[in-house]
Amino acid sequence: MGRFRDLMDRDLQIRGYSPGTREVYLRCVERFVRHYMRPPDELTLEDINRYQLYLVRDLKVSWGTFNQTVYALRFFYRVTLKKDWDVRHIPHQKPAHRLPEILSPGEVAALFRAVRNIKHRAILMTMYAGGLRVSEITRLRVRDIDSRRMVIRIDQSKRRRDRYVMLSPHLLSVLREYWRAVRPRDVLFPTRRGNGPMTRDAVHDAFAKARRKAGITKRVSPHSLRHAYATHLLEGGANLRVIQMLLGHKSLRTTEVYTHVARNYLHDTPSPLDRLPGLPSTSLTPSGA
């Protein structure tokens, strides 16, 4: 994209988009331009719509990937190229409402036991103990671990908000052991060369290896540790409003999804089947006897 990429990145920075969002938007537009191999200012709404069909029909991308592409193209053509297009002509998809698969406490413990690399174990434990996103764990600084107040500071997270989460005493001992072995100076979890934070891909790879070694067959990812954190807090009796603040959710409705997967919310409500009078015996004659 050349100069168009630089212009779009400038516009994103001016409007305060996070580095992660800028990276995603730029990558989406680059893929779109590479698909047609033509200058982006020569492409039309019809070209965009055909590309959207290609994403759905041929690539079969998730709705999340599809909508990221939509928002990136809307920004690029409306803001950077200043096209007076109606963005409704670049439609987005309605999200599918799927419940996350939740790791049990035993599975989380098995996952940690499967990790031999002290750095990877510290990363995964920190994500679970504080409910951190992948983008948050890669940006953590040594100074964000406040052992005096026993809190972790999450600096400028999603929607550019700061928040604090609890610092587990067990996690603190793990982090101290990790610090003695690696001696990070600024970024808590740097690359091997120490020239910046670990990438998201590196966190995903570490999680995937631990999941396979632990024999976990559920469809889970590093973000599942955040889901497990919230669900286990709810099952332990934590207030939903408190969980909302710990997760950094803007709306309580986002947090309420965990009421659909927490065991206490499901098991404490008996099925109406068990209340029916005069139920037939459970001792049935085998078919064909």
HUZIGI-V520272 format. One record per backbone hydrogen bond with DSSP energy under -1.0 kcal/mol. CO is the residue of the C=O (numbers start at 0). NH is the residue of the N-H. Records with the same first field share a line. If there is no record, write none. Layout:
CO=NH  NH
This chain:
0=3
1=5
2=6
3=7
4=8
5=9
6=10
7=11
8=12
9=13
10=14
11=16
12=15
17=21
18=22
19=23
20=24
21=25
22=26
23=27
24=28
25=29
26=30
27=31
28=32
29=33
30=34
31=35
32=36
38=41
43=47
44=48
45=49
46=50
47=51
48=52
49=53
50=54
51=55
52=56
53=57  58
54=60
61=65
62=66
63=67
64=68
65=69
66=70
67=71
68=72
69=73
70=74
71=75
72=76
73=77
74=78  79
75=80
76=82
85=88
86=89
95=97
103=107
104=108
105=109
106=110
107=111
108=112
109=113
111=114
116=120
117=121
118=122
119=123
120=124
121=125
122=126
123=127
124=128
125=129
126=131
132=136
133=137
139=187
140=143
141=144
143=152
145=149  150
149=166
150=145
151=164
153=162
156=159
160=156
162=153
164=151
167=171
168=172
169=173
170=174
171=175
172=176
173=177
174=178
175=179
176=180
177=181
178=182
185=141
188=197
190=193
195=190
198=202
199=203
200=204
201=205
202=206
203=207
204=208
205=209
206=210
207=211
208=212
209=213
210=215
211=214
217=219
220=223
221=224
222=226
223=227
224=228
225=229
226=230
227=231
228=232
229=233
230=234
231=235
232=237
233=236
238=242
239=243
240=244
241=245
242=246
243=247  248
251=255
254=257
255=258
256=259
257=261
261=265
262=266
263=267
270=273
271=274
272=275
281=283
285=288
